[in-house]
Amino acid sequence: KYAENMYYFSELALTLNAPENGTAPTDSRWRPDQRLMENGRWDEANAEKQRLEEKQRLSRKRREAEAARATEDGTPYDPYKPLWFERRKDPVTQELAHVYKGGYWESKEKQDWSLCPDIF
């Protein structure tokens, strides 16, 4: 309450992180540490942030180990790919960029998030 007075946030800035029903479970607005922080539960938020970061590290290490095993065995390995974006060279800048490839809005309409990983 009254955060706009304390932090000089605009009304838009105050609402950007508001949860929205029907979004993907991977939407950053569902981050449990963020929700705890916004509710003033700082110690719990810090502990939750540490848990999430460790979960991310373990996931990355697991992917790296799988890739190493595949290289050793000579078997194909399909690296991690974002669900709704793909890396493409920008025709103007010639730099690699993540470009939306579709699927999110269809999943949202059907409320089918079965492809989403458990990141929280």
N, C-alpha and C positions, 0 to 999 in steps of 0.2 A: 504494500500500500504506500502510495506517495513516492515511489521510486523515481518518478520523473522529476520530482523536486530535488531529490538527493543526488541523483546521478545525471541530471539534465537529459534524460532519455526523451525522445519524441514518442508520441502515441504509437506510431508505427513500430519503432524499436521495441517498445514494451510488448507488442503483440506478436512479433516475429517468431518467438519460441513457444507460443501457446500450442498445446497439443491439439491435434485435429483428428477426429475419429475417422477410421477407415483408411488411414495411411499404412504403409508397409511397416512391419515390426522392426525394420532396420532404420527407420526414419530417426534422425538424430534427436528429434524432439522427445523420443521415448527413452533416451539415455537415463537410466535410474540415478546415476550420480548427479546429473544435471537437475533432475526433479527434486532430489534431496537438498541440493544447494539452494534452489529457488525457494524452498520452504524453510530455509534458515537452519537446516540440520547439517552443519558444517562437518562435524567429526564423522558422521555416517557417510556424508558425501565424499570425503577424502578417502575413507576406507573402501567405498564402492568404486571410486575411480582407480584405486590401486588394483582391485580385483579385476576390473575390466581391462586394464592395461596388461596385467599378467595373462589374462585369457587371450588377448591379441598376440602377445609374444609367443605363447604356446602354439597357437594356430599357425603363426608364421614359421616357427621351428618345425612343426609337423609337415608343412608344405615343402620346406627346404629339404627335410630328410627324405620325403617321398621322391622329390626330384633327383636327389643324389642316388637313391637306390635305383631309380629308373635308368639313370646314366650308367651306373655300374652294370646293371643287368642288360642294358641295350634295349630296354622296352620303351615304348612311347609314353610320354608323360604330358598330360594336358594341364598346363599351368593355370593358376587362378585367373578368372576373367570376370569383370564386373557384369552384373545381370543386365543392366539397361544402357550400358555405354560401351563403346569400342574406341580403341586408339587409332586415329587416322591422322595423316599429314594434312595440316591446314593448307588449302590451295593458295592462300594469300601470303601467309607468313612462312610457310614450309616447315613449321614446327609441329611436333606431335601434340595432339589434343584429344581429350575424351569427348566423343560426340554421341549424343543420344541415339540409340539404335531401335528404340521402340519396346513395347511390352509393359511398361509401368502402368499406363492408364488403363490398359485392358485388364491387368491384374487387379487394379483398384476397383474397376467397374464390377468385376466378378467376385471381388474380395477373396481372391485366391492367391495367397502369399506362400504357397508350398515350396517355391523355388528359393525363398529367402533363407539365408543361413541364420543360425542362432548366434548373434553377435553380442547380445547383452546378457 
